[in-house]
Amino acid sequence: MKEFKTIEFNIENKIGTITLNRPEIHNAFNEVMIGEIIDCFEEIEKMNFDSIRVVIMKGKGKSFCAGADLKWMKGVANYSYQENYLESYKLSMCFNAVYSCKFPTIAMVHGAAIGGANGLLAACDFVLAHKNTVFSLSEVKIGIVPACISPYVMKRVGEFKSKELMLTGMRFNGKEAQEAGLVNWSFGEKKLREKLEDLISKLKSSGPIAVSTCKQLLYDVENVWNHEEAMENTAKMIAELRQSAEGQEGMNSFLEKRKPNWVIEN
């Protein structure tokens, strides 16, 4: 894994952790961080299930992420249309790299999640947020729109809740984010750690190839296949998995009333 300037990445007990590392400006992202997140996920995609099972994304310091770095935004404002398009498309690539990761992804959110930060967390499979986190999709307040994050936020909260959050730029807390569907769970510090441990335990107890394939299945059903293709391809998928080594091990362990060989004993 390459060295990064704006993020950190480490693996412990098969848990990969990406830490946004610009705490002095609440982990606001610029073109360097965007590129490094993409690079990191590209490296993660090359890893096997013996090395890593889950990816966590979090922020160092007082906040998860304050959105776009205003100094970077000021510079971007002077770009040509084509330069702006390419910079914006790279941000879209960043969110998609998170969304399409073959391993389960968990965002751990605290402090603040402003603007584009909500694209990072919404692209994750699971979001755990401290109840006092301040959220805002505030782009309209500075005369722009939450464009690149909208596909991921709308998948989570739906069209009309997106209108409420995006058109007003309102601020809301972790509990309200949970009620909206933007996050899965919102608790205080202690219960949040307990929920993370429970979630990781559940993910690790499932077949790693099955989990990854299930992620791809959900991606394709939602974004790629029409109904007829879904009927055909899902039938092929389950037929292949039933004959796979992991599928055979899973069914045999169930019938033999033992744990499958992928379960990691602590």
C-alpha positions in Angstrom: 0.0 0.0 0.0 1.4 3.4 -1.0 1.9 6.3 1.5 -0.8 8.9 1.7 -0.7 12.6 2.7 -4.3 13.2 3.6 -5.6 9.8 4.7 -4.3 6.9 6.7 -5.0 3.2 6.1 -4.2 0.2 8.2 -5.5 -3.4 8.6 -5.9 -5.1 12.0 -7.8 -8.4 12.6 -8.9 -8.3 8.9 -10.5 -4.9 9.4 -9.3 -2.2 7.1 -9.6 1.4 8.4 -9.4 4.5 6.3 -9.0 7.6 8.4 -9.5 11.0 6.9 -6.4 12.9 8.2 -6.8 16.7 7.9 -8.0 17.3 11.5 -6.9 20.9 11.5 -9.7 21.7 9.0 -12.1 19.1 10.2 -11.0 16.7 7.4 -12.4 18.9 4.6 -11.5 17.2 1.3 -9.5 18.6 -1.7 -8.3 17.1 -4.9 -5.5 15.3 -3.1 -7.8 13.6 -0.6 -10.2 12.7 -3.4 -7.5 11.1 -5.4 -6.0 9.3 -2.4 -9.4 7.8 -1.4 -9.8 6.5 -5.0 -6.3 5.1 -4.9 -6.8 3.4 -1.5 -10.0 1.7 -2.7 -8.3 0.5 -5.8 -5.7 -1.1 -3.7 -8.3 -2.6 -1.4 -10.1 -4.1 -4.4 -6.9 -6.1 -5.2 -6.8 -7.7 -1.7 -8.2 -11.1 -0.9 -10.5 -12.3 1.8 -7.7 -13.8 3.8 -6.3 -10.2 4.3 -9.4 -8.1 4.8 -13.1 -8.6 5.5 -14.5 -5.2 6.3 -13.6 -1.6 5.6 -14.3 1.3 8.0 -14.1 4.9 7.1 -13.8 7.6 9.8 -12.3 11.0 10.5 -9.4 12.0 12.8 -10.0 14.8 15.3 -13.2 16.6 16.1 -15.2 15.8 12.9 -15.9 13.1 10.3 -15.6 15.6 7.4 -16.6 19.2 6.9 -17.1 18.8 3.2 -15.1 20.5 0.5 -12.0 22.5 1.5 -13.0 26.2 0.9 -9.4 27.1 -0.3 -9.7 24.3 -2.9 -13.2 25.5 -3.9 -11.9 29.0 -4.3 -9.2 27.8 -6.7 -11.7 25.6 -8.6 -13.9 28.6 -9.2 -11.2 30.0 -11.5 -11.0 26.8 -13.6 -12.5 26.5 -17.1 -15.7 24.6 -17.6 -13.8 21.5 -18.8 -11.4 21.7 -15.8 -14.3 22.0 -13.5 -16.1 19.0 -15.1 -13.0 16.8 -14.8 -12.5 17.8 -11.1 -16.2 17.1 -10.4 -16.1 13.8 -12.2 -13.2 12.7 -10.1 -15.4 13.4 -7.0 -18.1 11.2 -8.5 -15.5 8.5 -9.1 -14.5 8.8 -5.4 -18.1 8.2 -4.2 -18.5 5.3 -6.6 -15.2 3.7 -5.5 -16.7 3.6 -2.0 -20.2 2.4 -3.2 -18.8 -0.4 -5.4 -16.2 -1.8 -3.0 -16.3 -5.6 -2.9 -16.0 -5.6 0.9 -18.7 -4.3 3.3 -18.1 -0.7 4.2 -18.9 1.1 7.4 -18.8 4.9 8.0 -18.2 6.0 11.6 -19.5 9.6 11.8 -18.9 12.1 14.5 -18.7 15.9 15.0 -19.8 17.2 11.7 -20.8 15.8 8.2 -21.3 18.8 6.0 -22.0 18.9 2.2 -19.9 16.4 0.3 -19.1 14.4 3.4 -22.7 13.0 3.1 -21.7 11.5 -0.2 -18.8 9.6 1.5 -21.0 8.2 4.2 -24.1 7.6 2.1 -22.0 5.5 -0.3 -21.0 3.2 2.5 -23.1 0.0 3.2 -23.6 0.9 6.9 -23.4 4.3 8.7 -23.0 4.6 12.5 -23.2 8.2 13.8 -22.8 9.8 17.2 -26.1 11.2 18.2 -24.7 14.7 18.5 -23.2 14.8 15.0 -24.2 17.9 13.0 -25.3 17.0 9.5 -26.1 19.5 6.7 -26.5 19.2 2.9 -25.7 22.9 2.7 -24.6 23.4 -0.9 -27.6 25.7 -1.8 -26.4 28.1 0.9 -23.4 29.0 -1.2 -25.2 29.0 -4.5 -24.3 25.4 -5.7 -26.1 22.1 -5.5 -25.3 18.7 -3.9 -24.9 17.1 -7.3 -22.3 14.4 -7.1 -23.6 13.1 -3.8 -27.3 13.1 -4.8 -27.4 9.5 -6.3 -26.1 8.1 -3.0 -28.1 10.3 -0.6 -31.3 9.6 -2.6 -30.8 5.9 -2.5 -30.8 6.2 1.2 -33.5 8.7 2.0 -35.7 8.9 -1.2 -36.8 11.7 -3.3 -39.0 13.8 -1.0 -36.8 13.6 2.0 -33.9 14.6 -0.3 -35.9 17.7 -1.2 -36.4 18.6 2.4 -32.7 18.2 3.2 -31.2 19.6 0.0 -33.5 22.5 -0.8 -33.4 23.9 2.7 -29.7 23.1 3.6 -31.1 22.5 7.1 -28.9 21.3 10.0 -29.9 18.1 11.8 -28.4 15.7 14.3 -27.6 12.0 14.4 -31.0 10.9 15.7 -32.7 12.9 12.9 -30.3 11.5 10.4 -31.3 8.0 11.5 -35.0 8.8 11.3 -34.4 10.2 7.7 -32.6 7.0 6.8 -29.3 8.7 6.0 -27.6 6.7 8.8 -28.4 3.2 10.0 -27.9 3.8 13.8 -27.2 6.8 16.0 -26.1 6.4 19.6 -23.8 7.8 22.3 -20.1 6.9 22.4 -20.4 3.6 24.4 -23.3 2.2 22.6 -21.9 3.2 19.3 -18.7 1.1 19.9 -20.8 -1.8 21.0 -22.9 -1.6 17.8 -19.8 -1.5 15.7 -18.4 -4.6 17.4 -21.7 -6.4 16.9 -22.0 -5.4 13.3 -18.4 -6.5 12.5 -19.0 -9.8 14.3 -22.1 -10.4 12.2 -20.3 -9.6 8.9 -17.3 -11.8 9.9 -19.6 -14.8 10.7 -20.9 -14.8 7.1 -19.3 -16.3 4.1 -16.8 -13.7 2.7 -17.4 -14.6 -0.9 -21.2 -14.8 -0.3 -21.1 -11.3 1.3 -19.1 -9.8 -1.6 -21.3 -11.6 -4.2 -24.4 -10.3 -2.4 -23.1 -6.8 -2.6 -22.6 -7.2 -6.4 -26.0 -8.7 -6.7 -27.6 -5.7 -5.0 -25.6 -3.3 -7.1 -26.6 -5.0 -10.3 -30.3 -5.3 -9.4 -30.5 -1.6 -8.4 -28.3 -0.1 -11.1 -27.7 -2.5 -14.1 -30.2 -5.2 -14.9 -33.8 -4.9 -16.2 -36.4 -7.3 -14.8 -35.8 -10.1 -17.4 -32.0 -9.9 -16.9 -32.5 -10.0 -13.1 -34.6 -13.2 -13.4 -31.9 -14.9 -15.5 -28.8 -13.7 -13.7 -30.0 -14.2 -10.2 -30.9 -17.8 -11.1 -27.4 -18.3 -12.5 -25.8 -16.8 -9.5 -27.5 -19.0 -6.9 -26.8 -22.1 -9.1 -23.1 -21.2 -9.2 -22.8 -20.5 -5.5 -24.5 -23.7 -4.5 -21.8 -25.6 -6.3 -18.9 -23.4 -5.0 -16.5 -24.4 -2.3 -17.8 -21.8 0.1 -21.5 -22.7 -0.7 -20.8 -26.4 -0.1 -18.9 -25.6 3.2 -21.8 -23.4 4.4 -24.5 -26.0 3.7 -22.4 -28.9 5.2 -21.5 -26.9 8.3 -25.2 -26.2 8.8 -26.2 -29.8 8.4 -23.3 -31.0 10.6 -24.2 -28.3 13.3 -20.7 -26.8 13.3 -19.3 -23.4 12.5 -18.1 -22.9 8.9 -14.4 -22.6 8.3 -14.5 -18.9 7.6 -15.7 -18.0 11.1 -12.8 -16.3 13.0 -12.5 -17.3 16.6 -11.3 -14.5 18.9 
